[in-house]
Amino acid sequence: MSNRKLTIVAKILAEPTQVALVKSELLKLIDVTRAEAGCISYDLHQDNENPNLFLFFENWENRELWQEHMGNQHLKDYMAATEGAVAEFTIHEMSHIA
């Protein structure tokens, strides 16, 4: 298991007519994810100019524990609940360098 801390920046762009649904489903992920092994921080942001745009800033103890998170049931439930409601979803795996 890697001991290198991992930062994730996840971009979620909701369909304009589905912002409330996507936001509601994203908020459901917060407490359960923060309680997961390896989660250092898990913070959700909504853009002030474009309310369709959400960003998660996440810090994990290592990539392996983040990968376990990605396979959890609450993420599968989120994906099912927001199917067709998300226009774009991108994940950036980042390493802290300074």
ZAMAR-303132 format. One record per atom (N, C-alpha, C, O, CB): x, y, z; atom name; residue number from 1. Coordinates in Angstrom, 2 decimals, decimal comma. Each point is the difference from the previous one (the first is absolute). Glycine has a CB too. Layout:
BEGIN
(pt (X; Y; Z); 'CA'; NUM)
...
% end
This chain:
BEGIN
(pt (0,84; -1,18; 0,00); 'N'; 1)
(pt (-0,84; 1,18; 0,00); 'CA'; 1)
(pt (0,89; 1,25; 0,00); 'C'; 1)
(pt (0,94; 0,10; 0,78); 'O'; 1)
(pt (-2,79; -1,35; 0,44); 'CB'; 1)
(pt (1,54; 2,17; -2,10); 'N'; 2)
(pt (0,76; 1,24; -0,09); 'CA'; 2)
(pt (-0,25; 0,87; 1,21); 'C'; 2)
(pt (-1,12; 0,07; 0,50); 'O'; 2)
(pt (1,02; -0,19; -2,99); 'CB'; 2)
(pt (1,14; 0,79; 2,97); 'N'; 3)
(pt (-0,14; 0,92; 1,12); 'CA'; 3)
(pt (-0,11; 1,45; -0,47); 'C'; 3)
(pt (0,02; 0,92; 0,81); 'O'; 3)
(pt (1,27; -2,51; 0,60); 'CB'; 3)
(pt (-1,41; 1,79; -2,70); 'N'; 4)
(pt (-0,04; 1,34; -0,56); 'CA'; 4)
(pt (-1,41; 0,56; 0,01); 'C'; 4)
(pt (-0,93; -0,61; -0,53); 'O'; 4)
(pt (2,89; 0,04; -0,90); 'CB'; 4)
(pt (-2,11; 1,73; 2,05); 'N'; 5)
(pt (-1,30; 0,66; 0,06); 'CA'; 5)
(pt (-0,48; 0,35; -1,40); 'C'; 5)
(pt (0,79; 0,37; -0,86); 'O'; 5)
(pt (-0,24; 0,55; 3,14); 'CB'; 5)
(pt (-1,85; -1,04; -2,50); 'N'; 6)
(pt (-0,61; 0,27; -1,29); 'CA'; 6)
(pt (-1,05; 1,09; 0,14); 'C'; 6)
(pt (-0,83; -0,04; 0,91); 'O'; 6)
(pt (1,26; -2,34; -1,65); 'CB'; 6)
(pt (-0,39; 3,35; -0,15); 'N'; 7)
(pt (-1,03; 1,02; -0,07); 'CA'; 7)
(pt (-0,81; -0,23; -1,26); 'C'; 7)
(pt (0,55; -0,24; -1,08); 'O'; 7)
(pt (0,88; 1,91; 2,37); 'CB'; 7)
(pt (-2,74; -1,60; -1,14); 'N'; 8)
(pt (-0,91; -0,16; -1,13); 'CA'; 8)
(pt (-0,76; 1,29; -0,20); 'C'; 8)
(pt (-0,50; 0,60; 0,95); 'O'; 8)
(pt (0,28; -3,08; -0,52); 'CB'; 8)
(pt (0,15; 2,91; -1,69); 'N'; 9)
(pt (-0,88; 1,10; -0,38); 'CA'; 9)
(pt (-1,00; -0,61; -0,99); 'C'; 9)
(pt (0,36; -0,40; -1,10); 'O'; 9)
(pt (1,44; 2,25; 1,45); 'CB'; 9)
(pt (-3,04; -1,91; 0,08); 'N'; 10)
(pt (-1,06; -0,58; -0,84); 'CA'; 10)
(pt (-0,93; 1,11; -0,45); 'C'; 10)
(pt (-0,51; 0,77; 0,81); 'O'; 10)
(pt (0,66; -2,97; 0,41); 'CB'; 10)
(pt (-0,36; 2,28; -2,53); 'N'; 11)
(pt (-0,87; 1,01; -0,60); 'CA'; 11)
(pt (-1,28; -0,66; -0,45); 'C'; 11)
(pt (0,01; -0,97; -0,76); 'O'; 11)
(pt (1,97; 2,35; 0,03); 'CB'; 11)
(pt (-3,10; -0,85; 1,20); 'N'; 12)
(pt (-1,31; -0,50; -0,37); 'CA'; 12)
(pt (-0,78; 1,16; -0,60); 'C'; 12)
(pt (-0,23; 1,01; 0,67); 'O'; 12)
(pt (0,25; -2,79; 1,17); 'CB'; 12)
(pt (-0,42; 1,65; -3,08); 'N'; 13)
(pt (-0,79; 1,02; -0,67); 'CA'; 13)
(pt (-1,40; -0,55; -0,20); 'C'; 13)
(pt (-0,21; -0,91; -0,80); 'O'; 13)
(pt (2,25; 1,90; -0,36); 'CB'; 13)
(pt (-2,99; -0,44; 1,89); 'N'; 14)
(pt (-1,39; -0,47; -0,07); 'CA'; 14)
(pt (-0,69; 0,55; -1,25); 'C'; 14)
(pt (0,33; 1,09; -0,47); 'O'; 14)
(pt (-0,42; -1,22; 2,98); 'CB'; 14)
(pt (-0,85; -0,63; -3,04); 'N'; 15)
(pt (-0,87; 0,53; -1,04); 'CA'; 15)
(pt (-0,76; 1,18; 0,61); 'C'; 15)
(pt (-0,40; -0,07; 1,16); 'O'; 15)
(pt (0,18; -2,21; -2,34); 'CB'; 15)
(pt (0,00; 3,36; 0,42); 'N'; 16)
(pt (-0,63; 1,20; 0,56); 'CA'; 16)
(pt (-1,32; -0,24; 0,71); 'C'; 16)
(pt (-0,31; 0,69; 0,97); 'O'; 16)
(pt (1,42; 0,54; -2,76); 'CB'; 16)
(pt (-1,89; -2,17; 1,32); 'N'; 17)
(pt (-1,31; -0,26; 0,63); 'CA'; 17)
(pt (0,09; -0,98; 1,16); 'C'; 17)
(pt (-1,02; -0,31; 0,63); 'O'; 17)
(pt (-0,03; 0,76; -2,82); 'CB'; 17)
(pt (2,26; -0,95; 2,48); 'N'; 18)
(pt (0,17; -1,04; 1,02); 'CA'; 18)
(pt (0,90; 0,42; 1,16); 'C'; 18)
(pt (0,43; -0,85; 0,78); 'O'; 18)
(pt (-0,76; -0,81; -2,58); 'CB'; 18)
(pt (0,60; 2,95; 1,93); 'N'; 19)
(pt (0,93; 0,48; 1,02); 'CA'; 19)
(pt (-0,45; -0,40; 1,41); 'C'; 19)
(pt (0,80; -0,48; 0,79); 'O'; 19)
(pt (-0,20; 2,39; -2,29); 'CB'; 19)
(pt (-1,86; -1,71; 1,81); 'N'; 20)
(pt (-0,50; -0,31; 1,34); 'CA'; 20)
(pt (0,15; -1,49; 0,32); 'C'; 20)
(pt (0,40; -0,35; 1,11); 'O'; 20)
(pt (-2,02; 2,26; -1,29); 'CB'; 20)
(pt (1,32; -2,76; -0,77); 'N'; 21)
(pt (0,14; -1,45; 0,21); 'CA'; 21)
(pt (1,46; -0,37; 0,23); 'C'; 21)
(pt (0,32; -0,71; 0,96); 'O'; 21)
(pt (-2,35; 0,29; -2,40); 'CB'; 21)
(pt (2,90; 0,89; 0,57); 'N'; 22)
(pt (1,42; -0,34; 0,12); 'CA'; 22)
(pt (0,55; 0,50; 1,33); 'C'; 22)
(pt (0,71; -0,73; 0,69); 'O'; 22)
(pt (-0,45; 0,82; -3,19); 'CB'; 22)
(pt (-0,57; 1,14; 2,86); 'N'; 23)
(pt (0,49; 0,56; 1,27); 'CA'; 23)
(pt (-0,49; -0,84; 1,18); 'C'; 23)
(pt (0,77; -0,30; 0,91); 'O'; 23)
(pt (-0,74; 2,60; -1,93); 'CB'; 23)
(pt (-1,28; -2,65; 1,02); 'N'; 24)
(pt (-0,57; -0,80; 1,08); 'CA'; 24)
(pt (0,71; -1,35; 0,12); 'C'; 24)
(pt (0,31; -0,45; 1,11); 'O'; 24)
(pt (-2,52; 1,58; -1,47); 'CB'; 24)
(pt (2,47; -1,76; -0,76); 'N'; 25)
(pt (0,67; -1,30; 0,02); 'CA'; 25)
(pt (1,47; 0,12; 0,40); 'C'; 25)
(pt (0,53; -0,87; 0,68); 'O'; 25)
(pt (-2,11; 0,08; -2,45); 'CB'; 25)
(pt (2,24; 1,87; 1,35); 'N'; 26)
(pt (1,39; 0,22; 0,42); 'CA'; 26)
(pt (0,10; 0,21; 1,50); 'C'; 26)
(pt (0,90; -0,52; 0,64); 'O'; 26)
(pt (-0,40; 1,52; -2,88); 'CB'; 26)
(pt (-1,43; -0,24; 2,79); 'N'; 27)
(pt (0,01; 0,26; 1,44); 'CA'; 27)
(pt (-0,16; -1,29; 0,81); 'C'; 27)
(pt (0,52; -0,09; 1,11); 'O'; 27)
(pt (-1,47; 2,36; -1,55); 'CB'; 27)
(pt (0,24; -3,24; -0,10); 'N'; 28)
(pt (-0,17; -1,29; 0,69); 'CA'; 28)
(pt (1,33; -0,75; 0,16); 'C'; 28)
(pt (0,13; -0,85; 0,87); 'O'; 28)
(pt (-2,47; 0,73; -1,79); 'CB'; 28)
(pt (3,31; 0,44; 0,07); 'N'; 29)
(pt (1,29; -0,71; 0,04); 'CA'; 29)
(pt (0,92; 0,49; 1,11); 'C'; 29)
(pt (0,92; -0,72; 0,40); 'O'; 29)
(pt (-1,14; 0,38; -2,82); 'CB'; 29)
(pt (-0,01; 1,54; 2,93); 'N'; 30)
(pt (0,96; 0,65; 0,89); 'CA'; 30)
(pt (0,27; -0,80; 1,28); 'C'; 30)
(pt (1,13; -0,44; 0,21); 'O'; 30)
(pt (-1,91; 2,62; -1,13); 'CB'; 30)
(pt (-0,21; -2,36; 1,76); 'N'; 31)
(pt (0,23; -0,61; 1,31); 'CA'; 31)
(pt (0,51; -1,44; -0,10); 'C'; 31)
(pt (0,91; -0,39; 0,73); 'O'; 31)
(pt (-2,69; 1,85; 0,18); 'CB'; 31)
(pt (1,19; -2,23; -1,81); 'N'; 32)
(pt (0,40; -1,40; -0,12); 'CA'; 32)
(pt (1,44; -0,11; -0,52); 'C'; 32)
(pt (0,74; -0,88; 0,42); 'O'; 32)
(pt (-3,15; 0,22; -0,83); 'CB'; 32)
(pt (2,80; 1,54; -0,50); 'N'; 33)
(pt (1,36; -0,03; -0,52); 'CA'; 33)
(pt (1,00; 0,48; 1,03); 'C'; 33)
(pt (1,07; -0,59; 0,15); 'O'; 33)
(pt (-1,96; 0,96; -2,44); 'CB'; 33)
(pt (0,56; 0,67; 3,01); 'N'; 34)
(pt (0,92; 0,51; 1,03); 'CA'; 34)
(pt (0,28; -1,04; 1,08); 'C'; 34)
(pt (1,03; 0,07; 0,67); 'O'; 34)
(pt (-1,88; 2,23; -1,11); 'CB'; 34)
(pt (-0,05; -3,24; 0,62); 'N'; 35)
(pt (0,18; -1,06; 1,00); 'CA'; 35)
(pt (0,82; -1,18; -0,52); 'C'; 35)
(pt (0,33; -0,91; 0,77); 'O'; 35)
(pt (-2,51; 1,60; 0,22); 'CB'; 35)
(pt (2,51; -0,70; -2,27); 'N'; 36)
(pt (0,73; -1,11; -0,60); 'CA'; 36)
(pt (1,46; -0,02; 0,43); 'C'; 36)
(pt (0,60; 1,04; 0,28); 'O'; 36)
(pt (-2,16; -0,95; -2,22); 'CB'; 36)
(pt (2,12; -1,28; 1,98); 'N'; 37)
(pt (1,43; -0,16; 0,27); 'CA'; 37)
(pt (0,80; 0,74; -1,06); 'C'; 37)
(pt (-0,26; -0,14; -1,19); 'O'; 37)
(pt (-0,13; -2,10; 2,29); 'CB'; 37)
(pt (1,35; 3,03; -0,65); 'N'; 38)
(pt (0,89; 0,67; -0,92); 'CA'; 38)
(pt (-0,43; 1,38; -0,44); 'C'; 38)
(pt (0,79; 0,72; -0,62); 'O'; 38)
(pt (-0,18; -2,92; -0,10); 'CB'; 38)
(pt (-1,83; 2,59; 1,01); 'N'; 39)
(pt (-0,48; 1,32; -0,41); 'CA'; 39)
(pt (0,53; 1,05; 0,96); 'C'; 39)
(pt (-0,31; -0,02; 1,19); 'O'; 39)
(pt (-1,77; -0,99; -2,21); 'CB'; 39)
(pt (2,88; 1,94; 0,50); 'N'; 40)
(pt (0,52; 1,10; 0,79); 'CA'; 40)
(pt (-0,94; 1,19; -0,08); 'C'; 40)
(pt (-0,31; 0,63; 1,01); 'O'; 40)
(pt (2,67; -1,42; -1,42); 'CB'; 40)
(pt (-2,83; 1,09; -0,81); 'N'; 41)
(pt (-0,98; 1,07; -0,19); 'CA'; 41)
(pt (-0,80; -0,28; -1,27); 'C'; 41)
(pt (0,48; -0,65; -0,93); 'O'; 41)
(pt (1,02; 2,33; 2,11); 'CB'; 41)
(pt (-2,73; -1,19; -1,20); 'N'; 42)
(pt (-0,91; -0,25; -1,11); 'CA'; 42)
(pt (-0,95; 1,19; -0,05); 'C'; 42)
(pt (-1,02; 0,02; 0,69); 'O'; 42)
(pt (1,18; -2,59; -0,48); 'CB'; 42)
(pt (0,19; 3,56; -1,02); 'N'; 43)
(pt (-0,70; 1,28; 0,01); 'CA'; 43)
(pt (-0,64; 0,28; -1,35); 'C'; 43)
(pt (0,65; -0,09; -1,04); 'O'; 43)
(pt (0,94; 0,93; 2,77); 'CB'; 43)
(pt (-2,86; -0,48; -1,69); 'N'; 44)
(pt (-0,77; 0,29; -1,20); 'CA'; 44)
(pt (-0,17; 1,50; -0,16); 'C'; 44)
(pt (-0,28; 0,72; 0,96); 'O'; 44)
(pt (-0,93; -2,92; -0,74); 'CB'; 44)
(pt (1,39; 2,67; -1,46); 'N'; 45)
(pt (-0,14; 1,41; -0,33); 'CA'; 45)
(pt (-0,93; 0,15; -1,20); 'C'; 45)
(pt (-0,06; -0,87; -0,87); 'O'; 45)
(pt (2,37; 1,38; 1,78); 'CB'; 45)
(pt (-3,05; 0,62; -0,94); 'N'; 46)
(pt (-0,85; 0,34; -1,14); 'CA'; 46)
(pt (0,46; 1,35; -0,52); 'C'; 46)
(pt (0,20; 0,94; 0,77); 'O'; 46)
(pt (-2,18; -2,27; 0,16); 'CB'; 46)
(pt (2,15; 1,43; -2,24); 'N'; 47)
(pt (0,50; 1,22; -0,62); 'CA'; 47)
(pt (-0,97; 1,16; 0,19); 'C'; 47)
(pt (-1,21; -0,16; -0,17); 'O'; 47)
(pt (2,43; -1,24; -1,51); 'CB'; 47)
(pt (-0,70; 2,56; 2,03); 'N'; 48)
(pt (-0,83; 1,19; 0,22); 'CA'; 48)
(pt (-0,58; 0,57; -1,28); 'C'; 48)
(pt (-1,08; 0,60; 0,03); 'O'; 48)
(pt (2,47; -0,11; 1,95); 'CB'; 48)
(pt (-0,71; -0,66; -3,10); 'N'; 49)
(pt (-0,47; 0,54; -1,28); 'CA'; 49)
(pt (-0,79; -1,02; -0,81); 'C'; 49)
(pt (-0,89; 0,37; -0,77); 'O'; 49)
(pt (2,86; 1,13; 0,77); 'CB'; 49)
(pt (-1,67; -2,75; 0,18); 'N'; 50)
(pt (-0,66; -1,08; -0,75); 'CA'; 50)
(pt (-0,50; -1,05; 0,99); 'C'; 50)
(pt (0,76; -0,90; 0,36); 'O'; 50)
(pt (0,72; 1,31; -2,40); 'CB'; 50)
(pt (-2,72; -0,31; 2,48); 'N'; 51)
(pt (-0,51; -0,93; 1,02); 'CA'; 51)
(pt (-0,09; -1,46; -0,46); 'C'; 51)
(pt (-0,25; -0,89; 0,81); 'O'; 51)
(pt (-1,02; 2,80; 0,10); 'CB'; 51)
(pt (1,47; -2,15; -2,20); 'N'; 52)
(pt (0,01; -1,37; -0,52); 'CA'; 52)
(pt (1,29; -0,73; 0,35); 'C'; 52)
(pt (0,07; -1,23; -0,09); 'O'; 52)
(pt (-1,57; 1,96; -1,78); 'CB'; 52)
(pt (2,53; 0,02; 2,26); 'N'; 53)
(pt (1,34; -0,55; 0,19); 'CA'; 53)
(pt (0,31; -0,25; 1,48); 'C'; 53)
(pt (-0,11; 0,89; 0,84); 'O'; 53)
(pt (0,85; 0,31; -2,91); 'CB'; 53)
(pt (-0,37; -2,44; 2,36); 'N'; 54)
(pt (0,39; -0,42; 1,34); 'CA'; 54)
(pt (1,42; -0,55; -0,06); 'C'; 54)
(pt (0,39; -0,63; -0,98); 'O'; 54)
(pt (-2,80; 0,11; 1,62); 'CB'; 54)
(pt (3,18; 0,77; 0,42); 'N'; 55)
(pt (1,34; -0,56; 0,13); 'CA'; 55)
(pt (0,14; -0,64; 1,37); 'C'; 55)
(pt (-0,36; 0,59; 1,01); 'O'; 55)
(pt (1,30; 1,13; -2,59); 'CB'; 55)
(pt (-0,41; -2,93; 1,60); 'N'; 56)
(pt (0,42; -0,64; 1,24); 'CA'; 56)
(pt (1,51; 0,17; 0,10); 'C'; 56)
(pt (0,73; -0,27; -0,96); 'O'; 56)
(pt (-2,66; -1,42; 0,91); 'CB'; 56)
(pt (2,40; 2,13; 1,21); 'N'; 57)
(pt (1,40; -0,01; 0,33); 'CA'; 57)
(pt (0,17; -1,04; 1,09); 'C'; 57)
(pt (-0,53; 0,15; 1,11); 'O'; 57)
(pt (0,88; 2,31; -1,74); 'CB'; 57)
(pt (0,38; -3,51; 0,31); 'N'; 58)
(pt (0,12; -1,15; 0,90); 'CA'; 58)
(pt (1,46; -0,27; 0,31); 'C'; 58)
(pt (0,87; 0,17; -0,85); 'O'; 58)
(pt (-2,99; -1,15; -0,08); 'CB'; 58)
(pt (2,38; 0,57; 2,14); 'N'; 59)
(pt (1,34; -0,46; 0,38); 'CA'; 59)
(pt (-0,14; -1,37; 0,64); 'C'; 59)
(pt (-0,83; -0,23; 0,89); 'O'; 59)
(pt (1,67; 2,61; -0,55); 'CB'; 59)
(pt (-0,01; -3,29; -0,82); 'N'; 60)
(pt (-0,01; -1,39; 0,45); 'CA'; 60)
(pt (1,38; -0,39; 0,47); 'C'; 60)
(pt (1,01; 0,51; -0,50); 'O'; 60)
(pt (-2,87; -1,06; -1,09); 'CB'; 60)
(pt (1,91; -0,37; 2,55); 'N'; 61)
(pt (1,29; -0,47; 0,52); 'CA'; 61)
(pt (0,84; -0,63; -1,11); 'C'; 61)
(pt (1,22; 0,12; 0,00); 'O'; 61)
(pt (-2,27; -0,50; 2,24); 'CB'; 61)
(pt (0,39; -0,31; -3,18); 'N'; 62)
(pt (0,71; -0,60; -1,13); 'CA'; 62)
(pt (-0,99; -0,38; -1,09); 'C'; 62)
(pt (-1,22; 0,01; 0,22); 'O'; 62)
(pt (3,03; -0,88; 1,33); 'CB'; 62)
(pt (-1,29; 0,53; -2,70); 'N'; 63)
(pt (-0,84; -0,32; -1,16); 'CA'; 63)
(pt (-0,85; -1,26; 0,23); 'C'; 63)
(pt (-1,14; -0,08; -0,46); 'O'; 63)
(pt (2,87; 1,15; -1,02); 'CB'; 63)
(pt (-1,17; -2,04; 2,16); 'N'; 64)
(pt (-0,72; -1,25; 0,23); 'CA'; 64)
(pt (-1,30; 0,24; 0,78); 'C'; 64)
(pt (-1,04; -0,57; -0,33); 'O'; 64)
(pt (3,24; -0,67; 0,30); 'CB'; 64)
(pt (-2,13; 2,07; 1,07); 'N'; 65)
(pt (-1,21; 0,27; 0,79); 'CA'; 65)
(pt (-1,00; 0,83; -0,79); 'C'; 65)
(pt (-1,20; -0,17; 0,16); 'O'; 65)
(pt (2,56; 0,07; 1,93); 'CB'; 65)
(pt (-0,87; 1,00; -2,96); 'N'; 66)
(pt (-0,91; 0,74; -0,87); 'CA'; 66)
(pt (-0,69; -0,96; -0,98); 'C'; 66)
(pt (-1,19; 0,14; -0,26); 'O'; 66)
(pt (2,65; 1,92; 0,46); 'CB'; 66)
(pt (-0,72; -3,01; -0,72); 'N'; 67)
(pt (-0,59; -0,97; -0,93); 'CA'; 67)
(pt (-1,08; -0,84; 0,70); 'C'; 67)
(pt (-1,02; -0,33; -0,60); 'O'; 67)
(pt (3,21; 0,24; -0,68); 'CB'; 67)
(pt (-1,97; -0,25; 2,55); 'N'; 68)
(pt (-1,05; -0,70; 0,76); 'CA'; 68)
(pt (-1,24; 0,88; 0,08); 'C'; 68)
(pt (-1,12; -0,49; -0,19); 'O'; 68)
(pt (2,86; -0,75; 1,53); 'CB'; 68)
(pt (-1,55; 2,52; -1,07); 'N'; 69)
(pt (-1,12; 0,95; 0,05); 'CA'; 69)
(pt (-0,77; -0,03; -1,32); 'C'; 69)
(pt (-1,23; 0,00; 0,01); 'O'; 69)
(pt (2,52; 1,45; 1,60); 'CB'; 69)
(pt (-0,58; -1,46; -2,72); 'N'; 70)
(pt (-0,65; 0,06; -1,31); 'CA'; 70)
(pt (-0,87; -1,22; -0,28); 'C'; 70)
(pt (-0,89; 0,06; -0,85); 'O'; 70)
(pt (2,80; 1,29; 0,05); 'CB'; 70)
(pt (-1,67; -2,45; 1,50); 'N'; 71)
(pt (-0,79; -1,21; -0,20); 'CA'; 71)
(pt (-1,14; -0,16; 0,98); 'C'; 71)
(pt (-0,73; -0,99; -0,06); 'O'; 71)
(pt (2,74; -0,03; -0,84); 'CB'; 71)
(pt (-2,19; 1,98; 1,81); 'N'; 72)
(pt (-1,01; -0,13; 1,05); 'CA'; 72)
(pt (-1,43; 0,18; -0,52); 'C'; 72)
(pt (-0,24; 0,64; -1,02); 'O'; 72)
(pt (1,93; 0,18; 2,63); 'CB'; 72)
(pt (-2,62; -1,41; -0,88); 'N'; 73)
(pt (-1,40; 0,00; -0,41); 'CA'; 73)
(pt (-0,59; 1,41; -0,09); 'C'; 73)
(pt (-0,81; 0,26; -0,89); 'O'; 73)
(pt (0,59; -2,49; 1,96); 'CB'; 73)
(pt (0,61; 3,14; -0,18); 'N'; 74)
(pt (-0,60; 1,33; -0,06); 'CA'; 74)
(pt (0,36; 0,73; -1,28); 'C'; 74)
(pt (-0,76; 0,85; -0,46); 'O'; 74)
(pt (0,84; -0,76; 2,95); 'CB'; 74)
(pt (1,07; -0,39; -3,09); 'N'; 75)
(pt (0,33; 0,60; -1,29); 'CA'; 75)
(pt (-0,80; -0,65; -1,12); 'C'; 75)
(pt (-0,40; 0,68; -0,94); 'O'; 75)
(pt (2,70; -0,16; 1,78); 'CB'; 75)
(pt (-2,52; -1,82; -0,74); 'N'; 76)
(pt (-0,86; -0,68; -0,98); 'CA'; 76)
(pt (-1,42; 0,56; 0,06); 'C'; 76)
(pt (-0,63; 0,21; -1,03); 'O'; 76)
(pt (2,04; -2,30; 1,21); 'CB'; 76)
(pt (-1,89; 2,34; 1,03); 'N'; 77)
(pt (-1,34; 0,57; 0,17); 'CA'; 77)
(pt (-0,07; 1,40; -0,60); 'C'; 77)
(pt (-0,99; 0,36; -0,64); 'O'; 77)
(pt (0,68; -1,72; 2,73); 'CB'; 77)
(pt (1,36; 2,16; -1,87); 'N'; 78)
(pt (0,07; 1,35; -0,58); 'CA'; 78)
(pt (-0,05; -0,08; -1,53); 'C'; 78)
(pt (-0,76; 0,74; -0,63); 'O'; 78)
(pt (2,09; 0,07; 2,62); 'CB'; 78)
(pt (-0,53; -1,69; -2,57); 'N'; 79)
(pt (0,04; -0,14; -1,45); 'CA'; 79)
(pt (-1,37; -0,38; -0,56); 'C'; 79)
(pt (-0,42; 0,53; -1,04); 'O'; 79)
(pt (2,83; -1,19; 1,20); 'CB'; 79)
(pt (-3,10; -0,24; 0,51); 'N'; 80)
(pt (-1,33; -0,41; -0,46); 'CA'; 80)
(pt (-1,00; 1,16; 0,12); 'C'; 80)
(pt (-0,81; 0,21; -0,90); 'O'; 80)
(pt (1,31; -2,58; 1,58); 'CB'; 80)
(pt (-0,43; 3,09; 0,42); 'N'; 81)
(pt (-0,96; 1,09; 0,24); 'CA'; 81)
(pt (0,20; 1,18; -0,94); 'C'; 81)
(pt (-0,94; 0,73; -0,29); 'O'; 81)
(pt (0,85; -1,43; 2,67); 'CB'; 81)
(pt (1,33; 0,89; -2,87); 'N'; 82)
(pt (0,28; 1,16; -0,85); 'CA'; 82)
(pt (0,21; -0,37; -1,47); 'C'; 82)
(pt (0,45; 0,83; -0,79); 'O'; 82)
(pt (0,56; 0,27; 2,77); 'CB'; 82)
(pt (-1,33; -2,33; -2,34); 'N'; 83)
(pt (0,17; -0,41; -1,39); 'CA'; 83)
(pt (-0,79; 0,94; -0,92); 'C'; 83)
(pt (-1,20; 0,20; 0,19); 'O'; 83)
(pt (1,53; -2,61; 0,53); 'CB'; 83)
(pt (0,35; 2,96; -1,70); 'N'; 84)
(pt (-0,63; 0,93; -0,94); 'CA'; 84)
(pt (-0,07; 1,43; 0,50); 'C'; 84)
(pt (-0,38; 0,90; -0,76); 'O'; 84)
(pt (-0,92; -2,80; -0,06); 'CB'; 84)
(pt (1,66; 2,15; 2,08); 'N'; 85)
(pt (-0,08; 1,33; 0,59); 'CA'; 85)
(pt (1,34; 0,72; 0,01); 'C'; 85)
(pt (0,06; 1,20; 0,29); 'O'; 85)
(pt (-1,94; -2,01; 1,11); 'CB'; 85)
(pt (2,97; 0,09; -1,70); 'N'; 86)
(pt (1,35; 0,56; 0,02); 'CA'; 86)
(pt (0,50; 0,10; -1,43); 'C'; 86)
(pt (0,06; -1,00; -0,72); 'O'; 86)
(pt (0,40; 0,03; 3,03); 'CB'; 86)
(pt (-0,10; 2,19; -2,73); 'N'; 87)
(pt (0,49; 0,23; -1,35); 'CA'; 87)
(pt (1,46; -0,37; -0,15); 'C'; 87)
(pt (0,44; -0,46; -1,06); 'O'; 87)
(pt (-2,10; 2,29; 0,82); 'CB'; 87)
(pt (2,44; -1,64; 1,33); 'N'; 88)
(pt (1,44; -0,26; -0,05); 'CA'; 88)
(pt (0,49; -0,39; 1,37); 'C'; 88)
(pt (-0,42; 0,56; 1,01); 'O'; 88)
(pt (0,70; 1,07; -2,91); 'CB'; 88)
(pt (0,64; -2,61; 1,93); 'N'; 89)
(pt (0,61; -0,43; 1,25); 'CA'; 89)
(pt (1,46; -0,31; -0,28); 'C'; 89)
(pt (0,31; -0,88; -0,80); 'O'; 89)
(pt (-2,51; -0,06; 1,68); 'CB'; 89)
(pt (3,10; 1,66; -0,22); 'N'; 90)
(pt (1,42; -0,27; -0,17); 'CA'; 90)
(pt (0,68; -0,07; 1,37); 'C'; 90)
(pt (-0,38; 0,70; 0,94); 'O'; 90)
(pt (0,36; 0,47; -3,18); 'CB'; 90)
(pt (1,01; -2,03; 2,31); 'N'; 91)
(pt (0,77; -0,18; 1,23); 'CA'; 91)
(pt (1,47; 0,27; -0,30); 'C'; 91)
(pt (0,54; -0,48; -1,00); 'O'; 91)
(pt (-2,20; -1,23; 1,88); 'CB'; 91)
(pt (2,29; 2,49; -0,02); 'N'; 92)
(pt (1,43; 0,26; -0,09); 'CA'; 92)
(pt (0,66; -0,54; 1,25); 'C'; 92)
(pt (-0,33; 0,41; 1,11); 'O'; 92)
(pt (-0,04; 1,66; -2,54); 'CB'; 92)
(pt (1,30; -3,01; 1,25); 'N'; 93)
(pt (0,79; -0,51; 1,12); 'CA'; 93)
(pt (1,24; 0,86; 0,10); 'C'; 93)
(pt (0,77; 0,11; -0,96); 'O'; 93)
(pt (-1,64; -2,49; 0,66); 'CB'; 93)
(pt (1,07; 3,01; 1,45); 'N'; 94)
(pt (1,07; 0,98; 0,17); 'CA'; 94)
(pt (0,94; -0,42; 1,13); 'C'; 94)
(pt (-0,41; -0,64; 0,97); 'O'; 94)
(pt (-1,12; 2,46; -1,83); 'CB'; 94)
(pt (2,79; -1,43; 0,72); 'N'; 95)
(pt (0,99; -0,19; 1,05); 'CA'; 95)
(pt (0,43; 1,35; 0,53); 'C'; 95)
(pt (0,24; 0,93; -0,77); 'O'; 95)
(pt (0,55; -3,08; -0,28); 'CB'; 95)
(pt (-0,70; 2,27; 2,37); 'N'; 96)
(pt (0,44; 1,23; 0,63); 'CA'; 96)
(pt (1,50; 0,13; -0,23); 'C'; 96)
(pt (0,76; -0,91; 0,31); 'O'; 96)
(pt (-2,61; 0,79; 1,45); 'CB'; 96)
(pt (2,27; 1,27; -2,32); 'N'; 97)
(pt (1,42; 0,17; -0,30); 'CA'; 97)
(pt (0,65; 1,14; 0,76); 'C'; 97)
(pt (1,23; 0,08; 0,05); 'O'; 97)
(pt (-1,70; -1,00; -2,27); 'CB'; 97)
(pt (-0,31; 1,80; 2,82); 'N'; 98)
(pt (0,62; 1,09; 0,74); 'CA'; 98)
(pt (-0,98; 0,57; 1,02); 'C'; 98)
(pt (0,34; 0,93; 0,73); 'O'; 98)
(pt (1,12; -0,39; -2,70); 'CB'; 98)
% end
